Amino acid sequence: MIHAYGAESRITLSGKARKIGYMLGTNPTDSIIYDPTVADDSLILDISALTEAFFKGMDKFLDSISNNKSKFNIIKKRLNKLFKFLPQ
């Protein structure tokens, strides 16, 4: 949406990807709604479920690198390429 100024992109128009709509405050059992009889090119995702899944994934990732020095060193090198750290 940011770069195309709309929900369609080349890959959604070509059928290689689905459009994602977002909702808030739904039934927790319906965190992802996909009904091909209504629209087979899109799905709706609950923002709360997405946020929860993201943070659970981050927690699992951080646990995995904290217990593995070689993974930690790889991540540290990559972060130094992504961010510039200012002296304190």
PDB file of N, CA, C and O in Angstrom, chain B, residues numbered from 101:
ATOM      1  N   MET B 101       0.814  -1.183   0.000  1.00  0.00           N
ATOM      2  CA  MET B 101       0.000   0.000   0.000  1.00  0.00           C
ATOM      3  C   MET B 101       0.866   1.258   0.000  1.00  0.00           C
ATOM      4  O   MET B 101       0.532   2.243  -0.658  1.00  0.00           O
ATOM      5  N   ILE B 102       1.957   1.225   0.724  1.00  0.00           N
ATOM      6  CA  ILE B 102       2.801   2.418   0.841  1.00  0.00           C
ATOM      7  C   ILE B 102       3.402   2.805  -0.501  1.00  0.00           C
ATOM      8  O   ILE B 102       3.362   3.974  -0.886  1.00  0.00           O
ATOM      9  N   HIS B 103       3.958   1.834  -1.215  1.00  0.00           N
ATOM     10  CA  HIS B 103       4.660   2.146  -2.457  1.00  0.00           C
ATOM     11  C   HIS B 103       3.739   2.216  -3.664  1.00  0.00           C
ATOM     12  O   HIS B 103       4.037   2.916  -4.632  1.00  0.00           O
ATOM     13  N   ALA B 104       2.626   1.498  -3.617  1.00  0.00           N
ATOM     14  CA  ALA B 104       1.727   1.463  -4.766  1.00  0.00           C
ATOM     15  C   ALA B 104       0.524   2.388  -4.591  1.00  0.00           C
ATOM     16  O   ALA B 104      -0.258   2.558  -5.527  1.00  0.00           O
ATOM     17  N   TYR B 105       0.363   2.985  -3.418  1.00  0.00           N
ATOM     18  CA  TYR B 105      -0.763   3.868  -3.118  1.00  0.00           C
ATOM     19  C   TYR B 105      -2.104   3.167  -3.283  1.00  0.00           C
ATOM     20  O   TYR B 105      -3.087   3.791  -3.684  1.00  0.00           O
ATOM     21  N   GLY B 106      -2.149   1.890  -2.981  1.00  0.00           N
ATOM     22  CA  GLY B 106      -3.381   1.119  -3.065  1.00  0.00           C
ATOM     23  C   GLY B 106      -3.115  -0.320  -2.678  1.00  0.00           C
ATOM     24  O   GLY B 106      -1.978  -0.692  -2.388  1.00  0.00           O
ATOM     25  N   ALA B 107      -4.161  -1.129  -2.673  1.00  0.00           N
ATOM     26  CA  ALA B 107      -4.034  -2.523  -2.249  1.00  0.00           C
ATOM     27  C   ALA B 107      -3.464  -3.432  -3.340  1.00  0.00           C
ATOM     28  O   ALA B 107      -2.949  -4.510  -3.044  1.00  0.00           O
ATOM     29  N   GLU B 108      -3.554  -3.002  -4.592  1.00  0.00           N
ATOM     30  CA  GLU B 108      -3.049  -3.837  -5.678  1.00  0.00           C
ATOM     31  C   GLU B 108      -1.568  -3.582  -5.938  1.00  0.00           C
ATOM     32  O   GLU B 108      -1.073  -2.463  -5.801  1.00  0.00           O
ATOM     33  N   SER B 109      -0.889  -4.641  -6.312  1.00  0.00           N
ATOM     34  CA  SER B 109       0.503  -4.542  -6.743  1.00  0.00           C
ATOM     35  C   SER B 109       0.666  -5.468  -7.943  1.00  0.00           C
ATOM     36  O   SER B 109      -0.270  -6.170  -8.324  1.00  0.00           O
ATOM     37  N   ARG B 110       1.834  -5.467  -8.524  1.00  0.00           N
ATOM     38  CA  ARG B 110       2.069  -6.372  -9.662  1.00  0.00           C
ATOM     39  C   ARG B 110       1.828  -7.825  -9.287  1.00  0.00           C
ATOM     40  O   ARG B 110       1.232  -8.581 -10.053  1.00  0.00           O
ATOM     41  N   ILE B 111       2.294  -8.213  -8.102  1.00  0.00           N
ATOM     42  CA  ILE B 111       2.156  -9.631  -7.740  1.00  0.00           C
ATOM     43  C   ILE B 111       0.724 -10.000  -7.349  1.00  0.00           C
ATOM     44  O   ILE B 111       0.316 -11.145  -7.547  1.00  0.00           O
ATOM     45  N   THR B 112      -0.046  -9.058  -6.798  1.00  0.00           N
ATOM     46  CA  THR B 112      -1.448  -9.388  -6.526  1.00  0.00           C
ATOM     47  C   THR B 112      -2.247  -9.407  -7.821  1.00  0.00           C
ATOM     48  O   THR B 112      -3.115 -10.261  -8.000  1.00  0.00           O
ATOM     49  N   LEU B 113      -1.969  -8.490  -8.709  1.00  0.00           N
ATOM     50  CA  LEU B 113      -2.688  -8.459  -9.990  1.00  0.00           C
ATOM     51  C   LEU B 113      -2.370  -9.677 -10.850  1.00  0.00           C
ATOM     52  O   LEU B 113      -3.213 -10.122 -11.629  1.00  0.00           O
ATOM     53  N   SER B 114      -1.149 -10.225 -10.713  1.00  0.00           N
ATOM     54  CA  SER B 114      -0.786 -11.411 -11.487  1.00  0.00           C
ATOM     55  C   SER B 114      -1.287 -12.699 -10.840  1.00  0.00           C
ATOM     56  O   SER B 114      -1.170 -13.772 -11.432  1.00  0.00           O
ATOM     57  N   GLY B 115      -1.851 -12.606  -9.620  1.00  0.00           N
ATOM     58  CA  GLY B 115      -2.366 -13.786  -8.937  1.00  0.00           C
ATOM     59  C   GLY B 115      -1.321 -14.549  -8.135  1.00  0.00           C
ATOM     60  O   GLY B 115      -1.609 -15.635  -7.633  1.00  0.00           O
ATOM     61  N   LYS B 116      -0.118 -14.007  -8.002  1.00  0.00           N
ATOM     62  CA  LYS B 116       0.951 -14.679  -7.258  1.00  0.00           C
ATOM     63  C   LYS B 116       0.893 -14.404  -5.758  1.00  0.00           C
ATOM     64  O   LYS B 116       1.575 -15.074  -4.983  1.00  0.00           O
ATOM     65  N   ALA B 117       0.091 -13.431  -5.340  1.00  0.00           N
ATOM     66  CA  ALA B 117      -0.043 -13.091  -3.920  1.00  0.00           C
ATOM     67  C   ALA B 117      -1.468 -12.622  -3.662  1.00  0.00           C
ATOM     68  O   ALA B 117      -2.157 -12.165  -4.574  1.00  0.00           O
ATOM     69  N   ARG B 118      -1.898 -12.739  -2.423  1.00  0.00           N
ATOM     70  CA  ARG B 118      -3.223 -12.266  -2.026  1.00  0.00           C
ATOM     71  C   ARG B 118      -3.112 -10.882  -1.392  1.00  0.00           C
ATOM     72  O   ARG B 118      -2.081 -10.526  -0.822  1.00  0.00           O
ATOM     73  N   LYS B 119      -4.177 -10.121  -1.499  1.00  0.00           N
ATOM     74  CA  LYS B 119      -4.269  -8.856  -0.782  1.00  0.00           C
ATOM     75  C   LYS B 119      -4.585  -9.184   0.671  1.00  0.00           C
ATOM     76  O   LYS B 119      -5.296 -10.147   0.959  1.00  0.00           O
ATOM     77  N   ILE B 120      -4.051  -8.378   1.582  1.00  0.00           N
ATOM     78  CA  ILE B 120      -4.297  -8.569   3.007  1.00  0.00           C
ATOM     79  C   ILE B 120      -5.049  -7.355   3.526  1.00  0.00           C
ATOM     80  O   ILE B 120      -4.606  -6.215   3.381  1.00  0.00           O
ATOM     81  N   GLY B 121      -6.196  -7.626   4.135  1.00  0.00           N
ATOM     82  CA  GLY B 121      -6.955  -6.589   4.822  1.00  0.00           C
ATOM     83  C   GLY B 121      -6.743  -6.770   6.313  1.00  0.00           C
ATOM     84  O   GLY B 121      -6.436  -7.874   6.764  1.00  0.00           O
ATOM     85  N   TYR B 122      -6.899  -5.727   7.068  1.00  0.00           N
ATOM     86  CA  TYR B 122      -6.671  -5.793   8.505  1.00  0.00           C
ATOM     87  C   TYR B 122      -7.940  -5.430   9.258  1.00  0.00           C
ATOM     88  O   TYR B 122      -8.721  -4.591   8.809  1.00  0.00           O
ATOM     89  N   MET B 123      -8.142  -6.071  10.411  1.00  0.00           N
ATOM     90  CA  MET B 123      -9.301  -5.795  11.253  1.00  0.00           C
ATOM     91  C   MET B 123      -8.855  -5.762  12.702  1.00  0.00           C
ATOM     92  O   MET B 123      -7.749  -6.190  13.032  1.00  0.00           O
ATOM     93  N   LEU B 124      -9.716  -5.254  13.560  1.00  0.00           N
ATOM     94  CA  LEU B 124      -9.399  -5.151  14.980  1.00  0.00           C
ATOM     95  C   LEU B 124     -10.644  -5.477  15.792  1.00  0.00           C
ATOM     96  O   LEU B 124     -11.750  -5.053  15.456  1.00  0.00           O
ATOM     97  N   GLY B 125     -10.447  -6.243  16.873  1.00  0.00           N
ATOM     98  CA  GLY B 125     -11.528  -6.494  17.798  1.00  0.00           C
ATOM     99  C   GLY B 125     -12.492  -7.587  17.386  1.00  0.00           C
ATOM    100  O   GLY B 125     -13.691  -7.484  17.647  1.00  0.00           O
ATOM    101  N   THR B 126     -11.996  -8.618  16.756  1.00  0.00           N
ATOM    102  CA  THR B 126     -12.864  -9.706  16.340  1.00  0.00           C
ATOM    103  C   THR B 126     -12.780 -10.865  17.310  1.00  0.00           C
ATOM    104  O   THR B 126     -12.048 -10.804  18.298  1.00  0.00           O
ATOM    105  N   ASN B 127     -13.505 -11.887  17.039  1.00  0.00           N
ATOM    106  CA  ASN B 127     -13.463 -13.123  17.808  1.00  0.00           C
ATOM    107  C   ASN B 127     -12.078 -13.742  17.659  1.00  0.00           C
ATOM    108  O   ASN B 127     -11.604 -13.894  16.533  1.00  0.00           O
ATOM    109  N   PRO B 128     -11.401 -14.111  18.772  1.00  0.00           N
ATOM    110  CA  PRO B 128     -10.037 -14.663  18.688  1.00  0.00           C
ATOM    111  C   PRO B 128      -9.932 -15.927  17.828  1.00  0.00           C
ATOM    112  O   PRO B 128      -8.852 -16.238  17.326  1.00  0.00           O
ATOM    113  N   THR B 129     -11.024 -16.650  17.655  1.00  0.00           N
ATOM    114  CA  THR B 129     -10.956 -17.856  16.821  1.00  0.00           C
ATOM    115  C   THR B 129     -10.940 -17.498  15.339  1.00  0.00           C
ATOM    116  O   THR B 129     -10.634 -18.345  14.500  1.00  0.00           O
ATOM    117  N   ASP B 130     -11.267 -16.255  15.014  1.00  0.00           N
ATOM    118  CA  ASP B 130     -11.283 -15.802  13.629  1.00  0.00           C
ATOM    119  C   ASP B 130     -10.183 -14.780  13.369  1.00  0.00           C
ATOM    120  O   ASP B 130     -10.446 -13.710  12.821  1.00  0.00           O
ATOM    121  N   SER B 131      -8.943 -15.107  13.763  1.00  0.00           N
ATOM    122  CA  SER B 131      -7.859 -14.140  13.599  1.00  0.00           C
ATOM    123  C   SER B 131      -7.441 -13.993  12.134  1.00  0.00           C
ATOM    124  O   SER B 131      -6.879 -12.970  11.741  1.00  0.00           O
ATOM    125  N   ILE B 132      -7.720 -15.024  11.334  1.00  0.00           N
ATOM    126  CA  ILE B 132      -7.488 -14.941   9.890  1.00  0.00           C
ATOM    127  C   ILE B 132      -8.776 -15.394   9.203  1.00  0.00           C
ATOM    128  O   ILE B 132      -9.280 -16.487   9.460  1.00  0.00           O
ATOM    129  N   ILE B 133      -9.287 -14.555   8.345  1.00  0.00           N
ATOM    130  CA  ILE B 133     -10.500 -14.900   7.617  1.00  0.00           C
ATOM    131  C   ILE B 133     -10.162 -15.015   6.133  1.00  0.00           C
ATOM    132  O   ILE B 133      -9.699 -14.062   5.506  1.00  0.00           O
ATOM    133  N   TYR B 134     -10.401 -16.183   5.600  1.00  0.00           N
ATOM    134  CA  TYR B 134     -10.213 -16.418   4.166  1.00  0.00           C
ATOM    135  C   TYR B 134     -11.399 -17.239   3.685  1.00  0.00           C
ATOM    136  O   TYR B 134     -11.629 -18.353   4.157  1.00  0.00           O
ATOM    137  N   ASP B 135     -12.134 -16.694   2.764  1.00  0.00           N
ATOM    138  CA  ASP B 135     -13.281 -17.393   2.201  1.00  0.00           C
ATOM    139  C   ASP B 135     -13.229 -17.262   0.680  1.00  0.00           C
ATOM    140  O   ASP B 135     -13.640 -16.240   0.130  1.00  0.00           O
ATOM    141  N   PRO B 136     -12.727 -18.289   0.001  1.00  0.00           N
ATOM    142  CA  PRO B 136     -12.584 -18.200  -1.449  1.00  0.00           C
ATOM    143  C   PRO B 136     -13.917 -18.050  -2.185  1.00  0.00           C
ATOM    144  O   PRO B 136     -13.939 -17.638  -3.344  1.00  0.00           O
ATOM    145  N   THR B 137     -15.025 -18.381  -1.520  1.00  0.00           N
ATOM    146  CA  THR B 137     -16.322 -18.186  -2.187  1.00  0.00           C
ATOM    147  C   THR B 137     -16.704 -16.715  -2.216  1.00  0.00           C
ATOM    148  O   THR B 137     -17.521 -16.299  -3.038  1.00  0.00           O
ATOM    149  N   VAL B 138     -16.111 -15.919  -1.315  1.00  0.00           N
ATOM    150  CA  VAL B 138     -16.368 -14.478  -1.286  1.00  0.00           C
ATOM    151  C   VAL B 138     -15.319 -13.740  -2.109  1.00  0.00           C
ATOM    152  O   VAL B 138     -15.652 -12.934  -2.978  1.00  0.00           O
ATOM    153  N   ALA B 139     -14.045 -14.024  -1.826  1.00  0.00           N
ATOM    154  CA  ALA B 139     -12.931 -13.390  -2.553  1.00  0.00           C
ATOM    155  C   ALA B 139     -11.719 -14.299  -2.433  1.00  0.00           C
ATOM    156  O   ALA B 139     -11.139 -14.433  -1.356  1.00  0.00           O
ATOM    157  N   ASP B 140     -11.342 -14.918  -3.531  1.00  0.00           N
ATOM    158  CA  ASP B 140     -10.201 -15.841  -3.476  1.00  0.00           C
ATOM    159  C   ASP B 140      -8.863 -15.137  -3.602  1.00  0.00           C
ATOM    160  O   ASP B 140      -7.818 -15.784  -3.528  1.00  0.00           O
ATOM    161  N   ASP B 141      -8.875 -13.808  -3.794  1.00  0.00           N
ATOM    162  CA  ASP B 141      -7.627 -13.070  -3.953  1.00  0.00           C
ATOM    163  C   ASP B 141      -7.242 -12.262  -2.722  1.00  0.00           C
ATOM    164  O   ASP B 141      -6.306 -11.463  -2.770  1.00  0.00           O
ATOM    165  N   SER B 142      -7.967 -12.466  -1.607  1.00  0.00           N
ATOM    166  CA  SER B 142      -7.651 -11.670  -0.425  1.00  0.00           C
ATOM    167  C   SER B 142      -8.006 -12.415   0.854  1.00  0.00           C
ATOM    168  O   SER B 142      -8.778 -13.375   0.848  1.00  0.00           O
ATOM    169  N   LEU B 143      -7.422 -11.946   1.948  1.00  0.00           N
ATOM    170  CA  LEU B 143      -7.743 -12.460   3.270  1.00  0.00           C
ATOM    171  C   LEU B 143      -7.733 -11.302   4.249  1.00  0.00           C
ATOM    172  O   LEU B 143      -7.208 -10.228   3.954  1.00  0.00           O
ATOM    173  N   ILE B 144      -8.317 -11.528   5.415  1.00  0.00           N
ATOM    174  CA  ILE B 144      -8.379 -10.497   6.436  1.00  0.00           C
ATOM    175  C   ILE B 144      -7.670 -11.018   7.678  1.00  0.00           C
ATOM    176  O   ILE B 144      -7.901 -12.149   8.108  1.00  0.00           O
ATOM    177  N   LEU B 145      -6.814 -10.195   8.246  1.00  0.00           N
ATOM    178  CA  LEU B 145      -5.975 -10.585   9.373  1.00  0.00           C
ATOM    179  C   LEU B 145      -6.235  -9.657  10.547  1.00  0.00           C
ATOM    180  O   LEU B 145      -6.262  -8.436  10.387  1.00  0.00           O
ATOM    181  N   ASP B 146      -6.428 -10.237  11.734  1.00  0.00           N
ATOM    182  CA  ASP B 146      -6.655  -9.450  12.938  1.00  0.00           C
ATOM    183  C   ASP B 146      -5.331  -8.856  13.426  1.00  0.00           C
ATOM    184  O   ASP B 146      -4.346  -9.573  13.598  1.00  0.00           O
ATOM    185  N   ILE B 147      -5.320  -7.543  13.647  1.00  0.00           N
ATOM    186  CA  ILE B 147      -4.105  -6.840  14.069  1.00  0.00           C
ATOM    187  C   ILE B 147      -3.596  -7.353  15.417  1.00  0.00           C
ATOM    188  O   ILE B 147      -2.389  -7.501  15.606  1.00  0.00           O
ATOM    189  N   SER B 148      -4.503  -7.624  16.347  1.00  0.00           N
ATOM    190  CA  SER B 148      -4.086  -8.125  17.664  1.00  0.00           C
ATOM    191  C   SER B 148      -3.384  -9.470  17.544  1.00  0.00           C
ATOM    192  O   SER B 148      -2.373  -9.704  18.207  1.00  0.00           O
ATOM    193  N   ALA B 149      -3.917 -10.361  16.696  1.00  0.00           N
ATOM    194  CA  ALA B 149      -3.289 -11.670  16.494  1.00  0.00           C
ATOM    195  C   ALA B 149      -1.929 -11.520  15.818  1.00  0.00           C
ATOM    196  O   ALA B 149      -0.981 -12.222  16.169  1.00  0.00           O
ATOM    197  N   LEU B 150      -1.831 -10.614  14.858  1.00  0.00           N
ATOM    198  CA  LEU B 150      -0.553 -10.362  14.180  1.00  0.00           C
ATOM    199  C   LEU B 150       0.480  -9.845  15.176  1.00  0.00           C
ATOM    200  O   LEU B 150       1.622 -10.303  15.178  1.00  0.00           O
ATOM    201  N   THR B 151       0.088  -8.895  16.019  1.00  0.00           N
ATOM    202  CA  THR B 151       0.996  -8.336  17.020  1.00  0.00           C
ATOM    203  C   THR B 151       1.465  -9.408  17.990  1.00  0.00           C
ATOM    204  O   THR B 151       2.654  -9.494  18.298  1.00  0.00           O
ATOM    205  N   GLU B 152       0.532 -10.227  18.473  1.00  0.00           N
ATOM    206  CA  GLU B 152       0.881 -11.294  19.412  1.00  0.00           C
ATOM    207  C   GLU B 152       1.847 -12.294  18.776  1.00  0.00           C
ATOM    208  O   GLU B 152       2.827 -12.699  19.403  1.00  0.00           O
ATOM    209  N   ALA B 153       1.572 -12.689  17.538  1.00  0.00           N
ATOM    210  CA  ALA B 153       2.444 -13.641  16.842  1.00  0.00           C
ATOM    211  C   ALA B 153       3.834 -13.044  16.618  1.00  0.00           C
ATOM    212  O   ALA B 153       4.838 -13.743  16.757  1.00  0.00           O
ATOM    213  N   PHE B 154       3.896 -11.759  16.275  1.00  0.00           N
ATOM    214  CA  PHE B 154       5.179 -11.094  16.055  1.00  0.00           C
ATOM    215  C   PHE B 154       6.032 -11.121  17.331  1.00  0.00           C
ATOM    216  O   PHE B 154       7.207 -11.487  17.287  1.00  0.00           O
ATOM    217  N   PHE B 155       5.442 -10.735  18.458  1.00  0.00           N
ATOM    218  CA  PHE B 155       6.212 -10.685  19.698  1.00  0.00           C
ATOM    219  C   PHE B 155       6.579 -12.071  20.208  1.00  0.00           C
ATOM    220  O   PHE B 155       7.647 -12.241  20.796  1.00  0.00           O
ATOM    221  N   LYS B 156       5.724 -13.063  19.999  1.00  0.00           N
ATOM    222  CA  LYS B 156       6.086 -14.436  20.362  1.00  0.00           C
ATOM    223  C   LYS B 156       7.278 -14.898  19.527  1.00  0.00           C
ATOM    224  O   LYS B 156       8.192 -15.544  20.039  1.00  0.00           O
ATOM    225  N   GLY B 157       7.259 -14.563  18.247  1.00  0.00           N
ATOM    226  CA  GLY B 157       8.375 -14.910  17.371  1.00  0.00           C
ATOM    227  C   GLY B 157       9.661 -14.208  17.780  1.00  0.00           C
ATOM    228  O   GLY B 157      10.733 -14.814  17.755  1.00  0.00           O
ATOM    229  N   MET B 158       9.567 -12.938  18.157  1.00  0.00           N
ATOM    230  CA  MET B 158      10.751 -12.206  18.612  1.00  0.00           C
ATOM    231  C   MET B 158      11.305 -12.815  19.889  1.00  0.00           C
ATOM    232  O   MET B 158      12.520 -12.961  20.028  1.00  0.00           O
ATOM    233  N   ASP B 159      10.429 -13.173  20.827  1.00  0.00           N
ATOM    234  CA  ASP B 159      10.894 -13.807  22.068  1.00  0.00           C
ATOM    235  C   ASP B 159      11.626 -15.113  21.778  1.00  0.00           C
ATOM    236  O   ASP B 159      12.683 -15.381  22.350  1.00  0.00           O
ATOM    237  N   LYS B 160      11.063 -15.917  20.894  1.00  0.00           N
ATOM    238  CA  LYS B 160      11.683 -17.196  20.541  1.00  0.00           C
ATOM    239  C   LYS B 160      13.035 -16.972  19.852  1.00  0.00           C
ATOM    240  O   LYS B 160      14.005 -17.678  20.127  1.00  0.00           O
ATOM    241  N   PHE B 161      13.083 -15.989  18.961  1.00  0.00           N
ATOM    242  CA  PHE B 161      14.324 -15.656  18.257  1.00  0.00           C
ATOM    243  C   PHE B 161      15.400 -15.203  19.238  1.00  0.00           C
ATOM    244  O   PHE B 161      16.536 -15.672  19.174  1.00  0.00           O
ATOM    245  N   LEU B 162      15.045 -14.289  20.147  1.00  0.00           N
ATOM    246  CA  LEU B 162      16.024 -13.780  21.107  1.00  0.00           C
ATOM    247  C   LEU B 162      16.514 -14.888  22.036  1.00  0.00           C
ATOM    248  O   LEU B 162      17.695 -14.924  22.382  1.00  0.00           O
ATOM    249  N   ASP B 163      15.629 -15.784  22.441  1.00  0.00           N
ATOM    250  CA  ASP B 163      16.053 -16.932  23.250  1.00  0.00           C
ATOM    251  C   ASP B 163      17.045 -17.803  22.481  1.00  0.00           C
ATOM    252  O   ASP B 163      18.038 -18.272  23.038  1.00  0.00           O
ATOM    253  N   SER B 164      16.762 -18.014  21.194  1.00  0.00           N
ATOM    254  CA  SER B 164      17.633 -18.896  20.406  1.00  0.00           C
ATOM    255  C   SER B 164      19.023 -18.300  20.200  1.00  0.00           C
ATOM    256  O   SER B 164      20.011 -19.035  20.216  1.00  0.00           O
ATOM    257  N   ILE B 165      19.119 -16.986  20.006  1.00  0.00           N
ATOM    258  CA  ILE B 165      20.459 -16.408  19.805  1.00  0.00           C
ATOM    259  C   ILE B 165      21.200 -16.219  21.123  1.00  0.00           C
ATOM    260  O   ILE B 165      22.431 -16.215  21.140  1.00  0.00           O
ATOM    261  N   SER B 166      20.473 -16.061  22.226  1.00  0.00           N
ATOM    262  CA  SER B 166      21.165 -15.886  23.505  1.00  0.00           C
ATOM    263  C   SER B 166      21.842 -17.176  23.955  1.00  0.00           C
ATOM    264  O   SER B 166      22.780 -17.141  24.752  1.00  0.00           O
ATOM    265  N   ASN B 167      21.374 -18.303  23.453  1.00  0.00           N
ATOM    266  CA  ASN B 167      21.951 -19.598  23.822  1.00  0.00           C
ATOM    267  C   ASN B 167      22.935 -20.130  22.783  1.00  0.00           C
ATOM    268  O   ASN B 167      23.448 -21.240  22.922  1.00  0.00           O
ATOM    269  N   ASN B 168      23.197 -19.339  21.742  1.00  0.00           N
ATOM    270  CA  ASN B 168      24.059 -19.803  20.662  1.00  0.00           C
ATOM    271  C   ASN B 168      25.018 -18.679  20.276  1.00  0.00           C
ATOM    272  O   ASN B 168      24.627 -17.743  19.578  1.00  0.00           O
ATOM    273  N   LYS B 169      26.268 -18.765  20.726  1.00  0.00           N
ATOM    274  CA  LYS B 169      27.242 -17.693  20.515  1.00  0.00           C
ATOM    275  C   LYS B 169      27.524 -17.427  19.031  1.00  0.00           C
ATOM    276  O   LYS B 169      27.708 -16.274  18.643  1.00  0.00           O
ATOM    277  N   SER B 170      27.561 -18.462  18.204  1.00  0.00           N
ATOM    278  CA  SER B 170      27.841 -18.234  16.778  1.00  0.00           C
ATOM    279  C   SER B 170      26.685 -17.487  16.104  1.00  0.00           C
ATOM    280  O   SER B 170      26.919 -16.604  15.278  1.00  0.00           O
ATOM    281  N   LYS B 171      25.433 -17.837  16.454  1.00  0.00           N
ATOM    282  CA  LYS B 171      24.285 -17.097  15.913  1.00  0.00           C
ATOM    283  C   LYS B 171      24.306 -15.656  16.405  1.00  0.00           C
ATOM    284  O   LYS B 171      24.046 -14.727  15.640  1.00  0.00           O
ATOM    285  N   PHE B 172      24.619 -15.476  17.691  1.00  0.00           N
ATOM    286  CA  PHE B 172      24.670 -14.139  18.272  1.00  0.00           C
ATOM    287  C   PHE B 172      25.682 -13.267  17.529  1.00  0.00           C
ATOM    288  O   PHE B 172      25.391 -12.110  17.226  1.00  0.00           O
ATOM    289  N   ASN B 173      26.854 -13.801  17.235  1.00  0.00           N
ATOM    290  CA  ASN B 173      27.884 -13.033  16.529  1.00  0.00           C
ATOM    291  C   ASN B 173      27.457 -12.667  15.115  1.00  0.00           C
ATOM    292  O   ASN B 173      27.771 -11.577  14.637  1.00  0.00           O
ATOM    293  N   ILE B 174      26.743 -13.567  14.440  1.00  0.00           N
ATOM    294  CA  ILE B 174      26.238 -13.263  13.094  1.00  0.00           C
ATOM    295  C   ILE B 174      25.234 -12.119  13.156  1.00  0.00           C
ATOM    296  O   ILE B 174      25.298 -11.184  12.359  1.00  0.00           O
ATOM    297  N   ILE B 175      24.309 -12.198  14.105  1.00  0.00           N
ATOM    298  CA  ILE B 175      23.302 -11.147  14.262  1.00  0.00           C
ATOM    299  C   ILE B 175      23.960  -9.816  14.607  1.00  0.00           C
ATOM    300  O   ILE B 175      23.566  -8.774  14.083  1.00  0.00           O
ATOM    301  N   LYS B 176      24.947  -9.845  15.476  1.00  0.00           N
ATOM    302  CA  LYS B 176      25.652  -8.623  15.875  1.00  0.00           C
ATOM    303  C   LYS B 176      26.303  -7.952  14.664  1.00  0.00           C
ATOM    304  O   LYS B 176      26.220  -6.733  14.514  1.00  0.00           O
ATOM    305  N   LYS B 177      26.951  -8.738  13.801  1.00  0.00           N
ATOM    306  CA  LYS B 177      27.575  -8.182  12.585  1.00  0.00           C
ATOM    307  C   LYS B 177      26.521  -7.570  11.665  1.00  0.00           C
ATOM    308  O   LYS B 177      26.727  -6.491  11.111  1.00  0.00           O
ATOM    309  N   ARG B 178      25.398  -8.258  11.504  1.00  0.00           N
ATOM    310  CA  ARG B 178      24.338  -7.745  10.622  1.00  0.00           C
ATOM    311  C   ARG B 178      23.710  -6.477  11.175  1.00  0.00           C
ATOM    312  O   ARG B 178      23.394  -5.557  10.421  1.00  0.00           O
ATOM    313  N   LEU B 179      23.528  -6.424  12.495  1.00  0.00           N
ATOM    314  CA  LEU B 179      22.962  -5.215  13.096  1.00  0.00           C
ATOM    315  C   LEU B 179      23.878  -4.018  12.901  1.00  0.00           C
ATOM    316  O   LEU B 179      23.405  -2.897  12.715  1.00  0.00           O
ATOM    317  N   ASN B 180      25.178  -4.246  12.942  1.00  0.00           N
ATOM    318  CA  ASN B 180      26.116  -3.147  12.713  1.00  0.00           C
ATOM    319  C   ASN B 180      26.035  -2.614  11.292  1.00  0.00           C
ATOM    320  O   ASN B 180      26.390  -1.459  11.053  1.00  0.00           O
ATOM    321  N   LYS B 181      25.578  -3.422  10.345  1.00  0.00           N
ATOM    322  CA  LYS B 181      25.371  -2.951   8.977  1.00  0.00           C
ATOM    323  C   LYS B 181      24.054  -2.185   8.848  1.00  0.00           C
ATOM    324  O   LYS B 181      23.941  -1.261   8.043  1.00  0.00           O
ATOM    325  N   LEU B 182      23.061  -2.577   9.648  1.00  0.00           N
ATOM    326  CA  LEU B 182      21.742  -1.945   9.567  1.00  0.00           C
ATOM    327  C   LEU B 182      21.649  -0.640  10.346  1.00  0.00           C
ATOM    328  O   LEU B 182      20.951   0.285   9.931  1.00  0.00           O
ATOM    329  N   PHE B 183      22.352  -0.563  11.477  1.00  0.00           N
ATOM    330  CA  PHE B 183      22.226   0.574  12.370  1.00  0.00           C
ATOM    331  C   PHE B 183      23.580   1.202  12.636  1.00  0.00           C
ATOM    332  O   PHE B 183      24.610   0.529  12.601  1.00  0.00           O
ATOM    333  N   LYS B 184      23.567   2.473  12.897  1.00  0.00           N
ATOM    334  CA  LYS B 184      24.772   3.181  13.328  1.00  0.00           C
ATOM    335  C   LYS B 184      24.594   3.522  14.800  1.00  0.00           C
ATOM    336  O   LYS B 184      23.618   4.161  15.190  1.00  0.00           O
ATOM    337  N   PHE B 185      25.539   3.093  15.598  1.00  0.00           N
ATOM    338  CA  PHE B 185      25.489   3.302  17.035  1.00  0.00           C
ATOM    339  C   PHE B 185      26.356   4.501  17.404  1.00  0.00           C
ATOM    340  O   PHE B 185      27.533   4.563  17.048  1.00  0.00           O
ATOM    341  N   LEU B 186      25.762   5.446  18.117  1.00  0.00           N
ATOM    342  CA  LEU B 186      26.491   6.633  18.537  1.00  0.00           C
ATOM    343  C   LEU B 186      27.155   6.387  19.889  1.00  0.00           C
ATOM    344  O   LEU B 186      26.592   5.709  20.749  1.00  0.00           O
ATOM    345  N   PRO B 187      28.349   6.937  20.071  1.00  0.00           N
ATOM    346  CA  PRO B 187      28.990   6.789  21.383  1.00  0.00           C
ATOM    347  C   PRO B 187      28.166   7.488  22.457  1.00  0.00           C
ATOM    348  O   PRO B 187      27.518   8.501  22.193  1.00  0.00           O
ATOM    349  N   GLN B 188      28.196   6.942  23.661  1.00  0.00           N
ATOM    350  CA  GLN B 188      27.410   7.540  24.762  1.00  0.00           C
ATOM    351  C   GLN B 188      28.177   8.605  25.467  1.00  0.00           C
ATOM    352  O   GLN B 188      27.669   9.208  26.412  1.00  0.00           O
TER     353      GLN B 188
END
